Amino acid sequence: MIDSPGGVPETPVVYTIGHSNHSIEAFLALLHRHGIAAVVDVRSHPFSRRFPHFNRDTLGAWLRGAQIAYVFLGEELGARPADPGCYRKGRVDFEMLAARPAFQHGIEYVLQHAAGARLALMCAEKEPLDCHRTILVARQLKARGAQVRHILYDGALEDHAQTERRLLDRMGVRRDLFSLNAAESELLEEAYSARAWQIAYTVPQEGEPP
């Protein structure tokens, strides 16, 4: 793979996965199946009451035992920031979140390390379209020239372009009589923004910090 002058490969490839309700054995099998060398945890709160094997320390130990690296980037790339400036009307604003220097640092970290290892961004949700790893993080990675591939629950791979087509279908954003001249990129932006507002974390009581 040829690196750019900044050290980022010309076309870095980044994978994503949701731990969902997998057993640790099934989860590790998915990672091995796709040759994942490092899991990048993008959960703001890396804990699960229902599935404690996905708690940060426990998961890290399992991964190390399976010869897979574990990196926590929940503070940089998580969807529940402590910064009140990332909230609008009590809900996380993905655009504001993506503009934070910490978020951009996290994106840069992923791009740089994708040059030397096959990374999988991990969050909790089973369906990519239900998770910020797709609607926020993968969107930004794509904008930086990366290829993104989603590892689905059954182990199948879905290219991000296919995920985006499903996003358009999910949000009902299609060319019609009133949008015949809209560019595909504009339709995607509309769909991303609408889905982001649907899935963004909302503070339980408006006005309180998250």
N, C-alpha and C positions, 0 to 999 in steps of 0.2 A: 504494500500500500504506500502510495506516494504522499508525503506530508506537504502541507502548504508551508510558506515561510514562518507562519506563527506556530507551527507544530501540530496543527489540526489536519487530519487527512482530508483530501479533496472531497470525498464522499463518505463521511463517517456513518456507520450503521449502529443504531441503538435499538434495543429490544425493550418491551414492557411486559409486565405480568401482574396479575392480581392474585393475592394469596387465597382469597375467597374462603371456602370451608375445606380446603384440601388438608389431608393428613400431611405430616412433615415428609413422609416417605413419598407420597404422590407429588408433592411440591418439588422435592429434590430430583425426582425422576424427570419432571418436565424440564428443569434446568439442565440436567445432563443431556437430555434428548436434543436440546438445541445448542449445546456446547457453551453454555453461559459460564463465564469465568469469574464474574463479579456481580453481586446484587447491590443496587443503589436504592436504599430505602428512602422514599419521598413522602412518608407519612409524617405529619406534624407531631402526632402522638403515637409512637411506635409500640403500641400495646393492644392486646385483644383479650377481653374477658372470656369470650366464647372459645377462642382458640389460642390458649396461652403459649403454644409452641411458636407462635409468631410474635411474641414479646421480643423486644430488641436484643437483650442479652442472650435469651434462649435460642433465638433464631441465629444470631451470630455464631454461637457455639456449634450448632448443627451444620451451618454452612462451612465453617472452618474444618470441621471433621470430614466434610465432603469435598475438601480442596477447592472451595469457592470463596472468594473474598466477600466481605461485607463492608459497605460504606453507608453511613447515615448522613443524608442530606435533607432531612426534614425541616431543619431551620431555614435552609436556603430555598428549597423547592416544594415545601409543604403547602397545603391549601388552607391552613388555619393560622395565619400569622399573628404574632403578638402586637404588631404595629397597628395602632388604631387608624393610621392614615391609609390603610388598605381596605377600609370598610366604608361602604356607602349605604345609608339607610339600614344599618345593622347587618349588612351582608357583605361578604368578601367581594371586592371588585377585582377580577382577574387582570384587567388592564393595569390597574394601579400596582397590583402584586408583581406583575411581570416587569414593571419599570424599576423596581427596587434594585439597588446595586448588589445586594446579597443574592437575589434571584439570578441576576445576570452572571454573578460569580459561579453559582451552581451550574448554570447552563454551560459556561466555559469549562468547568471541571469535567462535566460529562463528555463534551466534545473532545477535549484533550485526551482523556483516558480511553475513549472509544478507539483511539489510534492503536493502542497496544493490547486491548482485551475486549472480549465480547461482553458488553454490559447489558443488564436488564434492570430497568427502573421498576421498582415494586411498590404497589400500594395495596389496598384491601379489596377493592371492588372487582367482582367477577367480569363484568361487562366493560370494555374500554370506554364506551360512550357515557358511562355513568361516573367516570373518574377524572379527576383533574390531571392525572398522568397523561391523558389524551387531550382533553379540552384546553389545558393550560400548557403543560410541559412539552408534549410532543408537538404542539402547534409552534412553539418557540424554537424547538430544535429543527423543525422543517424549515422555518424562516431563515435559519442559519445554514441551511444546505444539507442537513443530515437526512438520511433515510431512516424511517422508523418502521419497525415490524412488531406487531402485537402477538404475544403468545396467548391464545385463547384457552378457555377452561379445559377443553378436550385435548389440548396440545397442538391443535392446528395453528398455522401461522397466517396472520392477516396483514397484508401490506397497508400502510397508513392511507394510501390513496383509496383503497377499498373501504377503509374505515370512514373516510371522509364522504364517500358516496352514501354510506349508511347514515351518516350524520345528516346529510341533505334530506334523505327520506324520512328520518326520524322527526326532523323539525318542519317537514312540509315545505321546505324552501326549494321550489322548482321554477323553471322558466314558465311563465304564463303570459296572458295577454298584456299584463302590466310590467313584465320584466323581461321582455324579449331581447332587449338591448343590454341587459345586465351581464357583465363578464362573470365567468365561473368563479374567479377569485372573490368578487364582490358578494356572490351568493354564499360562498363558503364563510366569509367574514360574518355575514348576517347569521348564518347557522351557528357558528362558533359562539358568537355573542349571546344568542338566545339560549343555547344550551348551558353556557357558563352561568348565566343568571339563574337557571333552573337548579343546577347542582351545587352552587356555591354555598359554603357554610354560612349560616345565619346565627348571630348571637341570640341565645334564648330570650333574653330580656334586653330590648333595644336600649342602647346607651351604656351598657356595662361592657367592660373589656372582655375579649374572648378568653 
